[in-house]
Amino acid sequence: MAPTPAGAAVLDKQQQRRHKHASRYRVLLHNDPVNTMEYVVESLRQVVPQLSEQDAIAVMVEAHNTGVGLVIVCDIEPAEFYCEQLKTKGLTSSIEPED
């Protein structure tokens, strides 16, 4: 039996919801004039274990030079977790949808 146009519309909406739900988010680190560079790098590595020391340094330098550095792109739950953990370390962090 062939799907009806109404059935196709339902499938399209389900796929759109799934796509919207699976959006990725950027975890951002904002420039920090208070903490030492070493502390920021150490905190990044503790909170986001996927970051190598070189990656953490690059994020810190980017935040220092431009005002904001990209830490990681991930799903919403880990993004919120990383952001909150960075804040508990005294760092300024935010998340935004990846476009």
N, C-alpha and C positions, 0 to 999 in steps of 0.2 A: 504494500500500500504506500503510495507516494505521500510525503509530508504535505500538509496543507500550508498555505501562506501564513496562517495564524501560528501554526507550529513553528515555522521558520522564524517568525518574529520573536517568539518566546525563546528560542535557542539563541538568537542574536542578542537579546537582552541579557541572558544568562552569561554569555561570553563577555559582554561588555562589563557586567558586574564583576566577573572573575578577573578581567584585565584591570579594572579600576582597583580592586582589592589587592592585587599583586603589584601595585605601584612601588617603585623604589624611592628611597629617600637619601638625601645627602646629609651627613653629619658634619657640621662645620665647627671649627675652632676659631674663636675671635682673638684678636691681639690681646696680650696680657702684659701690661706694664708692671705688674706686681711680682709675679713669681719668676724665679730664675729659669733660663732656657733649659738647664739640666732637669729641673723639676718638671717642666712641661713635657719634655721628651719622655722622662720616666713615667709620668702619669699616663701619657698616651699609650705607652707600651703595656702598662698594667691594665688599662681599661679595654684596649683593643689588641688582644694578643696576636692577631694576624699581622700587625704592623711590625716590620723589622726596625731596627734602630735607625737605619738610613731613611726609611719611610717616615718615621716619627720626626726625625730632624727636618726632613723636607716640609712636612706639615707645619711644624713650628716656625720655620724660616718664612714660609709663604704667609702665615698669619702675621708674623712680625713685619714683613715688608709690605703687604697689601691690606692688612687689617683683618683678613679672614683666610683660613686654610681649609681645604677639603680633607677630612679625616678618612671617611669611608662612604661608600654607597651600598645600601642594604635595604631589607624590608623594614616596615614601620616598627615592628616590635623591637628588634635589636637596635634600630636607630634611636628610639626613645630611651632604651636602656643605656646605650653608650653616652648619649647626651646627658642623662641624669647622673651617671657615674662621673663624667668629667666635671659636672657642676659640684659634686660632693668633694672633689679634689681641689675646689676653689678656682676652677677654670670657667671661662665663659664659652658656652656651646649652644648651638641651636640646630634644628633640622629644617629641611625644606624639601619639597617634592623634586625629584629629578625630572626634568622636562624632556 
